[in-house]
Amino acid sequence: MMTAFACQLKMSYNLFLLAFALGIGGGFQYGLQVSVVNSPAEYIKSFIHETWVRRYGFSATEELITLMWSFIVSVYSIGGLLGALSAGYLSVRFGRKKTMLLANIPAVLGAALMGLSRLCGSFEMIIAGRLFSGMGLGLNIHIMFAGECAPRNLRGLLAITASTAIALGKFTGFALGLREVLGVDALWPVLMAAHAVPALVQLLTLPFFPDSPRYLLIDKKDKEGCIKAVKQLWGDGDHMAEIDDMLAEQEAIHGERAKSVCDLFRDQAVRWQLITLFLIVSCMQLIGINVVYFYAYNVFIKAGIPHAQTHYVSLGIGITEILTTIVSGSLIERAGRKTLLWKSHTIMALVLGLLTVTLSLQDAFSWVPYCSVALIFIFIMSFGIGPAGVSCSLPTEIFLQSYRPAAYVLNGASNWIQLFILGLLFPFIVESLGSFCFIIFLIYCLSVAIFVFLVMPETKGKTMLQVTEEFNRLNYRGKKRQTALQQNNCSVMTVTRL
């Protein structure tokens, strides 16, 4: 018993180190870049104005400066989209680990361009730096790598470390943006280049870890490399059951090449997996989290929190998101993905409805702003426990190896496109609807809750092939089971131990 416990402890320890190496240059770097861009906004606008006057001898119009700043913000999403469209091919061509290492090159280059922009007197370097930084994060396959390296009983937990890393990155970005740290005019180039540090840390640490065992066995057909990677990550215990599952998946796909995004849309075998992925992953942008963060500042002011202290309260929101993603890690293997998703979406829909009411009555009663503050924290907690955590593990669990890279391409591309569109439309939505804009997100939350409760299969504790069997009942509804399996090329075969 003690030997089994020691092996389990070693497995958790090694996977924790891998999760750190992946997260520091993956989710953490993403959260950091998302949060630091707002703090130096006024300083960068002033820098654009000064540079324009120095170059051309006259001042740029306010509209032109605003346009340049908007482009600096939005070009990041364009870079992310370009990177995401390349991630699937690179992850198959070079492997998961090399792709992660390659993703840090444009990230470091982008940080260098932004860090040197003021010294060189070029705001164009900020634009180029944001583009390269977005490309680096678009190429990042942190979640796929983590999910493929984890054993079945820790698959959800390891994938959730991505959402924890994102929350930590956001918190760190907010903290660095404080005036007491880097949030001053003289240091904004350092703040914009801060993501070079986690990128360099990953470049130094990730080479000590093996590639994904699933990639080595299923894609490269390297049994010895797979067994060696499994032992390094999970310890020296008996892991043959997990390896048998990988072999069964390898046999099920019959050596098929990696599928393209077009194949995802055309193939009936993954139709409901595709619908599920799109609806759940879209929650990261369409659930209203950005609108809640937008209104949080005004709500805190109305609640009587001094203007100078609102940034510190915002840090409290960041800490709440970190803690709830950690809680999600302990719940996902107990309650299951499906239960966490539909319950959290239902709670968020209810909170958005109440928040619409309290924000509309902010000035009517003195106690209403405090209700709004409480609702904001409840929303953040529900978001961290449900969508933020579960959406990280979902693409790995519902797609077989041949479809998985394309699924992550679609996942990343849809995320960056939605981020770009929402960034453009968000100011107009808020200006037109005010607090009633929450109704749009409320309807989406409620729709996803109903879909998950009625349609989505549970993936907790199941192999990839068992999850595929569950989705076959939806993909081939009304057809004979054997015909469905033949069309899907996923018939389960008996695999002996190595």
Contacts in CASP RR format, 6 or more apart in sequence:
PFRMAT RR
TARGET T0000
AUTHOR 0000-0000-0000
METHOD contacts of the structure
MODEL  1
MMTAFACQLKMSYNLFLLAFALGIGGGFQYGLQVSVVNSPAEYIKSFIHE
TWVRRYGFSATEELITLMWSFIVSVYSIGGLLGALSAGYLSVRFGRKKTM
LLANIPAVLGAALMGLSRLCGSFEMIIAGRLFSGMGLGLNIHIMFAGECA
PRNLRGLLAITASTAIALGKFTGFALGLREVLGVDALWPVLMAAHAVPAL
VQLLTLPFFPDSPRYLLIDKKDKEGCIKAVKQLWGDGDHMAEIDDMLAEQ
EAIHGERAKSVCDLFRDQAVRWQLITLFLIVSCMQLIGINVVYFYAYNVF
IKAGIPHAQTHYVSLGIGITEILTTIVSGSLIERAGRKTLLWKSHTIMAL
VLGLLTVTLSLQDAFSWVPYCSVALIFIFIMSFGIGPAGVSCSLPTEIFL
QSYRPAAYVLNGASNWIQLFILGLLFPFIVESLGSFCFIIFLIYCLSVAI
FVFLVMPETKGKTMLQVTEEFNRLNYRGKKRQTALQQNNCSVMTVTRL
7 234 0 8 1.000
7 235 0 8 1.000
7 236 0 8 1.000
7 237 0 8 1.000
10 234 0 8 1.000
10 235 0 8 1.000
10 236 0 8 1.000
11 151 0 8 1.000
11 154 0 8 1.000
11 233 0 8 1.000
11 234 0 8 1.000
11 235 0 8 1.000
12 154 0 8 1.000
14 232 0 8 1.000
14 233 0 8 1.000
14 234 0 8 1.000
14 235 0 8 1.000
15 149 0 8 1.000
15 150 0 8 1.000
15 154 0 8 1.000
15 158 0 8 1.000
15 233 0 8 1.000
15 234 0 8 1.000
17 209 0 8 1.000
18 146 0 8 1.000
18 149 0 8 1.000
18 209 0 8 1.000
18 233 0 8 1.000
19 146 0 8 1.000
19 158 0 8 1.000
19 161 0 8 1.000
20 205 0 8 1.000
21 202 0 8 1.000
21 205 0 8 1.000
21 206 0 8 1.000
21 208 0 8 1.000
21 209 0 8 1.000
22 100 0 8 1.000
22 142 0 8 1.000
22 145 0 8 1.000
22 146 0 8 1.000
22 161 0 8 1.000
22 162 0 8 1.000
22 202 0 8 1.000
22 206 0 8 1.000
23 29 0 8 1.000
23 142 0 8 1.000
23 161 0 8 1.000
23 162 0 8 1.000
23 165 0 8 1.000
23 202 0 8 1.000
24 165 0 8 1.000
24 198 0 8 1.000
24 201 0 8 1.000
24 202 0 8 1.000
24 205 0 8 1.000
25 100 0 8 1.000
25 104 0 8 1.000
25 107 0 8 1.000
25 140 0 8 1.000
25 142 0 8 1.000
25 198 0 8 1.000
25 199 0 8 1.000
25 201 0 8 1.000
25 202 0 8 1.000
26 100 0 8 1.000
26 103 0 8 1.000
26 137 0 8 1.000
26 140 0 8 1.000
26 142 0 8 1.000
26 162 0 8 1.000
26 165 0 8 1.000
26 198 0 8 1.000
26 202 0 8 1.000
27 140 0 8 1.000
27 142 0 8 1.000
27 162 0 8 1.000
27 165 0 8 1.000
27 166 0 8 1.000
27 169 0 8 1.000
28 165 0 8 1.000
28 166 0 8 1.000
28 168 0 8 1.000
28 169 0 8 1.000
28 172 0 8 1.000
28 198 0 8 1.000
29 107 0 8 1.000
29 137 0 8 1.000
29 140 0 8 1.000
29 169 0 8 1.000
29 195 0 8 1.000
29 198 0 8 1.000
29 199 0 8 1.000
30 137 0 8 1.000
30 140 0 8 1.000
30 166 0 8 1.000
30 169 0 8 1.000
31 165 0 8 1.000
31 166 0 8 1.000
31 167 0 8 1.000
31 168 0 8 1.000
31 169 0 8 1.000
31 170 0 8 1.000
31 173 0 8 1.000
32 169 0 8 1.000
32 170 0 8 1.000
32 172 0 8 1.000
32 173 0 8 1.000
32 194 0 8 1.000
32 195 0 8 1.000
32 198 0 8 1.000
33 76 0 8 1.000
33 133 0 8 1.000
33 134 0 8 1.000
33 137 0 8 1.000
33 195 0 8 1.000
34 170 0 8 1.000
35 169 0 8 1.000
35 170 0 8 1.000
35 171 0 8 1.000
35 172 0 8 1.000
35 173 0 8 1.000
35 174 0 8 1.000
36 173 0 8 1.000
36 176 0 8 1.000
36 177 0 8 1.000
36 191 0 8 1.000
36 192 0 8 1.000
36 194 0 8 1.000
36 195 0 8 1.000
37 73 0 8 1.000
37 76 0 8 1.000
37 192 0 8 1.000
39 173 0 8 1.000
39 174 0 8 1.000
39 176 0 8 1.000
39 177 0 8 1.000
39 183 0 8 1.000
39 188 0 8 1.000
39 191 0 8 1.000
40 177 0 8 1.000
40 183 0 8 1.000
40 188 0 8 1.000
40 191 0 8 1.000
40 192 0 8 1.000
41 69 0 8 1.000
43 185 0 8 1.000
43 188 0 8 1.000
44 69 0 8 1.000
44 72 0 8 1.000
44 123 0 8 1.000
44 126 0 8 1.000
44 188 0 8 1.000
45 65 0 8 1.000
45 66 0 8 1.000
45 69 0 8 1.000
46 185 0 8 1.000
47 117 0 8 1.000
47 118 0 8 1.000
47 123 0 8 1.000
47 188 0 8 1.000
48 60 0 8 1.000
48 65 0 8 1.000
48 68 0 8 1.000
48 69 0 8 1.000
48 123 0 8 1.000
49 59 0 8 1.000
49 60 0 8 1.000
49 65 0 8 1.000
51 121 0 8 1.000
51 122 0 8 1.000
51 123 0 8 1.000
52 58 0 8 1.000
52 59 0 8 1.000
52 60 0 8 1.000
52 65 0 8 1.000
53 59 0 8 1.000
53 60 0 8 1.000
54 121 0 8 1.000
60 68 0 8 1.000
68 123 0 8 1.000
71 127 0 8 1.000
72 123 0 8 1.000
72 126 0 8 1.000
72 127 0 8 1.000
72 130 0 8 1.000
73 130 0 8 1.000
73 423 0 8 1.000
74 420 0 8 1.000
74 423 0 8 1.000
74 424 0 8 1.000
75 127 0 8 1.000
75 130 0 8 1.000
75 131 0 8 1.000
76 130 0 8 1.000
76 131 0 8 1.000
76 133 0 8 1.000
76 134 0 8 1.000
77 134 0 8 1.000
77 416 0 8 1.000
77 417 0 8 1.000
77 419 0 8 1.000
77 420 0 8 1.000
78 131 0 8 1.000
78 416 0 8 1.000
78 420 0 8 1.000
79 131 0 8 1.000
79 132 0 8 1.000
79 134 0 8 1.000
79 135 0 8 1.000
79 136 0 8 1.000
79 138 0 8 1.000
79 416 0 8 1.000
80 134 0 8 1.000
80 135 0 8 1.000
80 136 0 8 1.000
80 137 0 8 1.000
80 138 0 8 1.000
80 412 0 8 1.000
80 416 0 8 1.000
81 138 0 8 1.000
81 412 0 8 1.000
81 413 0 8 1.000
81 416 0 8 1.000
81 417 0 8 1.000
81 420 0 8 1.000
82 135 0 8 1.000
82 138 0 8 1.000
83 134 0 8 1.000
83 135 0 8 1.000
83 136 0 8 1.000
83 138 0 8 1.000
83 139 0 8 1.000
84 138 0 8 1.000
84 139 0 8 1.000
84 409 0 8 1.000
84 411 0 8 1.000
84 412 0 8 1.000
84 413 0 8 1.000
84 415 0 8 1.000
84 416 0 8 1.000
85 409 0 8 1.000
85 413 0 8 1.000
86 139 0 8 1.000
87 99 0 8 1.000
87 138 0 8 1.000
87 139 0 8 1.000
87 140 0 8 1.000
87 141 0 8 1.000
87 405 0 8 1.000
87 408 0 8 1.000
87 409 0 8 1.000
87 412 0 8 1.000
88 141 0 8 1.000
88 258 0 8 1.000
88 405 0 8 1.000
88 406 0 8 1.000
88 408 0 8 1.000
88 409 0 8 1.000
89 405 0 8 1.000
90 98 0 8 1.000
90 99 0 8 1.000
90 102 0 8 1.000
90 139 0 8 1.000
91 99 0 8 1.000
91 141 0 8 1.000
91 144 0 8 1.000
91 405 0 8 1.000
91 408 0 8 1.000
92 219 0 8 1.000
92 258 0 8 1.000
92 405 0 8 1.000
94 102 0 8 1.000
95 211 0 8 1.000
95 212 0 8 1.000
95 215 0 8 1.000
95 219 0 8 1.000
96 141 0 8 1.000
96 144 0 8 1.000
96 145 0 8 1.000
96 148 0 8 1.000
96 211 0 8 1.000
96 212 0 8 1.000
96 215 0 8 1.000
97 145 0 8 1.000
97 206 0 8 1.000
97 207 0 8 1.000
97 209 0 8 1.000
97 210 0 8 1.000
97 211 0 8 1.000
97 212 0 8 1.000
98 211 0 8 1.000
99 139 0 8 1.000
99 141 0 8 1.000
100 140 0 8 1.000
100 141 0 8 1.000
100 142 0 8 1.000
100 145 0 8 1.000
100 202 0 8 1.000
100 206 0 8 1.000
101 202 0 8 1.000
101 203 0 8 1.000
101 206 0 8 1.000
101 207 0 8 1.000
102 139 0 8 1.000
103 136 0 8 1.000
103 137 0 8 1.000
103 138 0 8 1.000
103 139 0 8 1.000
103 140 0 8 1.000
103 141 0 8 1.000
104 136 0 8 1.000
104 199 0 8 1.000
104 200 0 8 1.000
104 202 0 8 1.000
104 203 0 8 1.000
105 136 0 8 1.000
106 132 0 8 1.000
106 133 0 8 1.000
106 134 0 8 1.000
106 135 0 8 1.000
106 136 0 8 1.000
106 139 0 8 1.000
107 132 0 8 1.000
107 133 0 8 1.000
107 134 0 8 1.000
107 136 0 8 1.000
107 137 0 8 1.000
107 195 0 8 1.000
107 196 0 8 1.000
107 199 0 8 1.000
108 196 0 8 1.000
108 199 0 8 1.000
108 200 0 8 1.000
108 203 0 8 1.000
109 129 0 8 1.000
109 132 0 8 1.000
110 128 0 8 1.000
110 129 0 8 1.000
110 130 0 8 1.000
110 131 0 8 1.000
110 132 0 8 1.000
110 133 0 8 1.000
110 193 0 8 1.000
111 129 0 8 1.000
111 133 0 8 1.000
111 192 0 8 1.000
111 193 0 8 1.000
111 194 0 8 1.000
111 195 0 8 1.000
111 196 0 8 1.000
111 199 0 8 1.000
112 193 0 8 1.000
112 196 0 8 1.000
113 125 0 8 1.000
113 126 0 8 1.000
113 128 0 8 1.000
113 129 0 8 1.000
113 132 0 8 1.000
114 125 0 8 1.000
114 126 0 8 1.000
114 129 0 8 1.000
114 130 0 8 1.000
114 133 0 8 1.000
114 189 0 8 1.000
114 192 0 8 1.000
114 193 0 8 1.000
115 189 0 8 1.000
115 190 0 8 1.000
115 192 0 8 1.000
115 193 0 8 1.000
116 125 0 8 1.000
116 189 0 8 1.000
117 123 0 8 1.000
117 125 0 8 1.000
117 126 0 8 1.000
117 189 0 8 1.000
117 192 0 8 1.000
118 188 0 8 1.000
118 189 0 8 1.000
119 189 0 8 1.000
126 192 0 8 1.000
133 195 0 8 1.000
138 412 0 8 1.000
138 416 0 8 1.000
141 408 0 8 1.000
142 162 0 8 1.000
142 165 0 8 1.000
143 159 0 8 1.000
143 162 0 8 1.000
143 392 0 8 1.000
143 393 0 8 1.000
143 395 0 8 1.000
143 396 0 8 1.000
143 408 0 8 1.000
144 395 0 8 1.000
144 396 0 8 1.000
144 404 0 8 1.000
144 405 0 8 1.000
144 408 0 8 1.000
145 212 0 8 1.000
146 158 0 8 1.000
146 159 0 8 1.000
146 161 0 8 1.000
146 162 0 8 1.000
147 155 0 8 1.000
147 156 0 8 1.000
147 158 0 8 1.000
147 159 0 8 1.000
147 393 0 8 1.000
147 396 0 8 1.000
148 212 0 8 1.000
148 213 0 8 1.000
148 214 0 8 1.000
148 215 0 8 1.000
148 396 0 8 1.000
148 404 0 8 1.000
149 158 0 8 1.000
149 212 0 8 1.000
149 213 0 8 1.000
149 214 0 8 1.000
149 229 0 8 1.000
149 233 0 8 1.000
150 156 0 8 1.000
150 157 0 8 1.000
150 158 0 8 1.000
150 159 0 8 1.000
151 234 0 8 1.000
151 239 0 8 1.000
151 242 0 8 1.000
152 242 0 8 1.000
152 245 0 8 1.000
152 461 0 8 1.000
152 462 0 8 1.000
152 463 0 8 1.000
153 333 0 8 1.000
153 461 0 8 1.000
154 333 0 8 1.000
155 393 0 8 1.000
155 396 0 8 1.000
155 397 0 8 1.000
155 461 0 8 1.000
156 329 0 8 1.000
156 332 0 8 1.000
156 333 0 8 1.000
156 337 0 8 1.000
156 392 0 8 1.000
156 393 0 8 1.000
156 397 0 8 1.000
157 329 0 8 1.000
157 330 0 8 1.000
157 332 0 8 1.000
157 333 0 8 1.000
159 389 0 8 1.000
159 392 0 8 1.000
159 393 0 8 1.000
159 396 0 8 1.000
160 325 0 8 1.000
160 328 0 8 1.000
160 329 0 8 1.000
160 332 0 8 1.000
160 389 0 8 1.000
160 390 0 8 1.000
160 392 0 8 1.000
160 393 0 8 1.000
162 389 0 8 1.000
162 392 0 8 1.000
163 325 0 8 1.000
163 328 0 8 1.000
163 384 0 8 1.000
163 388 0 8 1.000
163 389 0 8 1.000
163 391 0 8 1.000
163 392 0 8 1.000
164 322 0 8 1.000
164 325 0 8 1.000
164 326 0 8 1.000
166 388 0 8 1.000
167 318 0 8 1.000
167 321 0 8 1.000
167 322 0 8 1.000
167 325 0 8 1.000
167 384 0 8 1.000
167 388 0 8 1.000
168 322 0 8 1.000
170 318 0 8 1.000
170 321 0 8 1.000
171 315 0 8 1.000
171 318 0 8 1.000
171 319 0 8 1.000
171 321 0 8 1.000
171 322 0 8 1.000
173 194 0 8 1.000
174 311 0 8 1.000
174 314 0 8 1.000
174 315 0 8 1.000
174 318 0 8 1.000
175 181 0 8 1.000
175 315 0 8 1.000
176 182 0 8 1.000
176 183 0 8 1.000
176 191 0 8 1.000
176 194 0 8 1.000
177 183 0 8 1.000
177 191 0 8 1.000
178 311 0 8 1.000
182 188 0 8 1.000
182 190 0 8 1.000
182 191 0 8 1.000
182 194 0 8 1.000
183 191 0 8 1.000
209 232 0 8 1.000
209 233 0 8 1.000
210 216 0 8 1.000
210 225 0 8 1.000
210 228 0 8 1.000
210 229 0 8 1.000
210 232 0 8 1.000
210 233 0 8 1.000
211 229 0 8 1.000
212 229 0 8 1.000
213 226 0 8 1.000
213 229 0 8 1.000
213 230 0 8 1.000
213 233 0 8 1.000
213 246 0 8 1.000
214 226 0 8 1.000
214 246 0 8 1.000
214 249 0 8 1.000
214 401 0 8 1.000
215 401 0 8 1.000
216 222 0 8 1.000
216 225 0 8 1.000
216 226 0 8 1.000
216 229 0 8 1.000
217 223 0 8 1.000
217 225 0 8 1.000
217 226 0 8 1.000
217 243 0 8 1.000
217 246 0 8 1.000
217 247 0 8 1.000
217 250 0 8 1.000
218 246 0 8 1.000
218 249 0 8 1.000
218 250 0 8 1.000
218 253 0 8 1.000
218 401 0 8 1.000
219 258 0 8 1.000
219 401 0 8 1.000
221 250 0 8 1.000
223 498 0 8 1.000
226 243 0 8 1.000
226 246 0 8 1.000
227 243 0 8 1.000
227 498 0 8 1.000
230 239 0 8 1.000
230 242 0 8 1.000
230 243 0 8 1.000
231 237 0 8 1.000
231 239 0 8 1.000
234 242 0 8 1.000
240 497 0 8 1.000
240 498 0 8 1.000
243 497 0 8 1.000
243 498 0 8 1.000
244 495 0 8 1.000
244 496 0 8 1.000
244 497 0 8 1.000
245 463 0 8 1.000
245 464 0 8 1.000
245 465 0 8 1.000
247 495 0 8 1.000
247 498 0 8 1.000
248 463 0 8 1.000
248 465 0 8 1.000
248 492 0 8 1.000
248 493 0 8 1.000
248 495 0 8 1.000
249 400 0 8 1.000
249 401 0 8 1.000
249 463 0 8 1.000
249 464 0 8 1.000
249 465 0 8 1.000
250 401 0 8 1.000
251 493 0 8 1.000
251 495 0 8 1.000
252 400 0 8 1.000
252 465 0 8 1.000
252 468 0 8 1.000
252 489 0 8 1.000
252 490 0 8 1.000
252 491 0 8 1.000
252 492 0 8 1.000
252 493 0 8 1.000
253 400 0 8 1.000
253 401 0 8 1.000
253 402 0 8 1.000
253 489 0 8 1.000
253 490 0 8 1.000
254 489 0 8 1.000
255 402 0 8 1.000
256 402 0 8 1.000
256 489 0 8 1.000
257 402 0 8 1.000
258 402 0 8 1.000
258 405 0 8 1.000
258 406 0 8 1.000
259 267 0 8 1.000
259 402 0 8 1.000
259 403 0 8 1.000
259 405 0 8 1.000
259 406 0 8 1.000
260 406 0 8 1.000
261 406 0 8 1.000
261 409 0 8 1.000
261 410 0 8 1.000
261 413 0 8 1.000
263 403 0 8 1.000
263 406 0 8 1.000
264 270 0 8 1.000
264 274 0 8 1.000
264 403 0 8 1.000
264 406 0 8 1.000
264 407 0 8 1.000
264 410 0 8 1.000
265 274 0 8 1.000
268 475 0 8 1.000
268 476 0 8 1.000
268 487 0 8 1.000
269 472 0 8 1.000
269 475 0 8 1.000
269 487 0 8 1.000
269 488 0 8 1.000
269 489 0 8 1.000
269 490 0 8 1.000
270 399 0 8 1.000
270 403 0 8 1.000
270 471 0 8 1.000
270 475 0 8 1.000
271 474 0 8 1.000
271 475 0 8 1.000
272 455 0 8 1.000
272 471 0 8 1.000
272 474 0 8 1.000
272 475 0 8 1.000
273 398 0 8 1.000
273 399 0 8 1.000
273 403 0 8 1.000
273 407 0 8 1.000
273 471 0 8 1.000
273 475 0 8 1.000
274 407 0 8 1.000
274 410 0 8 1.000
276 394 0 8 1.000
276 398 0 8 1.000
276 455 0 8 1.000
276 456 0 8 1.000
277 394 0 8 1.000
277 395 0 8 1.000
277 398 0 8 1.000
277 399 0 8 1.000
277 407 0 8 1.000
277 410 0 8 1.000
277 411 0 8 1.000
278 410 0 8 1.000
278 414 0 8 1.000
279 448 0 8 1.000
279 451 0 8 1.000
280 341 0 8 1.000
280 387 0 8 1.000
280 390 0 8 1.000
280 391 0 8 1.000
280 394 0 8 1.000
280 448 0 8 1.000
280 452 0 8 1.000
280 456 0 8 1.000
281 391 0 8 1.000
281 394 0 8 1.000
281 395 0 8 1.000
281 411 0 8 1.000
281 412 0 8 1.000
281 414 0 8 1.000
281 415 0 8 1.000
282 414 0 8 1.000
282 418 0 8 1.000
283 345 0 8 1.000
283 387 0 8 1.000
283 391 0 8 1.000
283 444 0 8 1.000
283 445 0 8 1.000
283 448 0 8 1.000
284 387 0 8 1.000
284 388 0 8 1.000
284 391 0 8 1.000
284 415 0 8 1.000
284 418 0 8 1.000
285 415 0 8 1.000
285 418 0 8 1.000
285 419 0 8 1.000
285 422 0 8 1.000
286 418 0 8 1.000
286 422 0 8 1.000
286 441 0 8 1.000
286 444 0 8 1.000
287 348 0 8 1.000
287 383 0 8 1.000
287 387 0 8 1.000
287 441 0 8 1.000
287 444 0 8 1.000
287 445 0 8 1.000
288 352 0 8 1.000
288 438 0 8 1.000
288 441 0 8 1.000
289 379 0 8 1.000
289 380 0 8 1.000
289 383 0 8 1.000
290 422 0 8 1.000
290 423 0 8 1.000
290 426 0 8 1.000
291 426 0 8 1.000
291 430 0 8 1.000
291 437 0 8 1.000
291 438 0 8 1.000
291 441 0 8 1.000
292 355 0 8 1.000
292 376 0 8 1.000
292 379 0 8 1.000
292 380 0 8 1.000
293 317 0 8 1.000
294 426 0 8 1.000
294 430 0 8 1.000
295 355 0 8 1.000
295 359 0 8 1.000
295 372 0 8 1.000
295 376 0 8 1.000
295 435 0 8 1.000
296 314 0 8 1.000
296 317 0 8 1.000
296 376 0 8 1.000
297 310 0 8 1.000
297 314 0 8 1.000
299 359 0 8 1.000
299 362 0 8 1.000
299 369 0 8 1.000
299 372 0 8 1.000
299 373 0 8 1.000
299 376 0 8 1.000
300 310 0 8 1.000
300 313 0 8 1.000
300 314 0 8 1.000
300 373 0 8 1.000
301 307 0 8 1.000
301 310 0 8 1.000
302 362 0 8 1.000
302 363 0 8 1.000
302 369 0 8 1.000
302 372 0 8 1.000
303 369 0 8 1.000
303 370 0 8 1.000
303 372 0 8 1.000
303 373 0 8 1.000
304 369 0 8 1.000
305 313 0 8 1.000
317 376 0 8 1.000
317 377 0 8 1.000
317 380 0 8 1.000
318 380 0 8 1.000
320 377 0 8 1.000
320 380 0 8 1.000
320 381 0 8 1.000
321 380 0 8 1.000
321 383 0 8 1.000
321 384 0 8 1.000
321 388 0 8 1.000
324 380 0 8 1.000
324 381 0 8 1.000
324 382 0 8 1.000
324 383 0 8 1.000
324 384 0 8 1.000
324 385 0 8 1.000
324 388 0 8 1.000
325 384 0 8 1.000
325 385 0 8 1.000
325 388 0 8 1.000
325 389 0 8 1.000
327 385 0 8 1.000
328 340 0 8 1.000
328 384 0 8 1.000
328 385 0 8 1.000
328 386 0 8 1.000
328 388 0 8 1.000
328 389 0 8 1.000
328 390 0 8 1.000
329 389 0 8 1.000
331 340 0 8 1.000
331 385 0 8 1.000
332 340 0 8 1.000
332 389 0 8 1.000
332 390 0 8 1.000
332 393 0 8 1.000
332 460 0 8 1.000
333 460 0 8 1.000
333 461 0 8 1.000
336 458 0 8 1.000
336 459 0 8 1.000
336 460 0 8 1.000
337 390 0 8 1.000
337 393 0 8 1.000
337 394 0 8 1.000
337 397 0 8 1.000
337 458 0 8 1.000
337 459 0 8 1.000
337 460 0 8 1.000
338 452 0 8 1.000
338 453 0 8 1.000
338 456 0 8 1.000
338 457 0 8 1.000
338 458 0 8 1.000
338 459 0 8 1.000
338 460 0 8 1.000
339 458 0 8 1.000
340 385 0 8 1.000
340 386 0 8 1.000
340 390 0 8 1.000
341 386 0 8 1.000
341 387 0 8 1.000
341 390 0 8 1.000
341 448 0 8 1.000
341 449 0 8 1.000
341 452 0 8 1.000
341 456 0 8 1.000
342 449 0 8 1.000
342 450 0 8 1.000
342 452 0 8 1.000
342 453 0 8 1.000
343 449 0 8 1.000
344 382 0 8 1.000
344 383 0 8 1.000
344 384 0 8 1.000
344 385 0 8 1.000
344 386 0 8 1.000
344 387 0 8 1.000
345 386 0 8 1.000
345 387 0 8 1.000
345 445 0 8 1.000
345 446 0 8 1.000
345 448 0 8 1.000
345 449 0 8 1.000
345 452 0 8 1.000
346 445 0 8 1.000
346 446 0 8 1.000
346 449 0 8 1.000
347 378 0 8 1.000
347 382 0 8 1.000
348 379 0 8 1.000
348 382 0 8 1.000
348 383 0 8 1.000
348 445 0 8 1.000
349 442 0 8 1.000
349 445 0 8 1.000
349 446 0 8 1.000
349 449 0 8 1.000
351 375 0 8 1.000
351 378 0 8 1.000
351 379 0 8 1.000
351 382 0 8 1.000
352 379 0 8 1.000
352 438 0 8 1.000
352 439 0 8 1.000
352 441 0 8 1.000
352 442 0 8 1.000
352 445 0 8 1.000
353 438 0 8 1.000
353 439 0 8 1.000
353 442 0 8 1.000
354 371 0 8 1.000
354 375 0 8 1.000
355 372 0 8 1.000
355 375 0 8 1.000
355 376 0 8 1.000
355 379 0 8 1.000
355 435 0 8 1.000
355 438 0 8 1.000
356 435 0 8 1.000
356 436 0 8 1.000
356 438 0 8 1.000
356 439 0 8 1.000
356 442 0 8 1.000
358 368 0 8 1.000
358 369 0 8 1.000
358 371 0 8 1.000
358 372 0 8 1.000
358 375 0 8 1.000
359 372 0 8 1.000
359 435 0 8 1.000
359 438 0 8 1.000
360 435 0 8 1.000
360 436 0 8 1.000
361 368 0 8 1.000
362 368 0 8 1.000
362 369 0 8 1.000
362 372 0 8 1.000
393 459 0 8 1.000
394 459 0 8 1.000
395 404 0 8 1.000
395 407 0 8 1.000
395 408 0 8 1.000
395 411 0 8 1.000
396 404 0 8 1.000
397 459 0 8 1.000
397 462 0 8 1.000
397 464 0 8 1.000
397 467 0 8 1.000
398 407 0 8 1.000
398 459 0 8 1.000
398 467 0 8 1.000
398 471 0 8 1.000
399 407 0 8 1.000
399 464 0 8 1.000
400 464 0 8 1.000
400 465 0 8 1.000
400 468 0 8 1.000
400 490 0 8 1.000
401 464 0 8 1.000
429 437 0 8 1.000
429 440 0 8 1.000
430 437 0 8 1.000
433 439 0 8 1.000
433 440 0 8 1.000
455 474 0 8 1.000
457 467 0 8 1.000
457 470 0 8 1.000
457 471 0 8 1.000
458 470 0 8 1.000
459 467 0 8 1.000
459 470 0 8 1.000
462 470 0 8 1.000
465 490 0 8 1.000
465 492 0 8 1.000
468 488 0 8 1.000
468 490 0 8 1.000
469 492 0 8 1.000
472 481 0 8 1.000
472 484 0 8 1.000
472 485 0 8 1.000
472 488 0 8 1.000
472 490 0 8 1.000
475 484 0 8 1.000
475 488 0 8 1.000
476 483 0 8 1.000
476 484 0 8 1.000
476 487 0 8 1.000
476 488 0 8 1.000
485 491 0 8 1.000
END
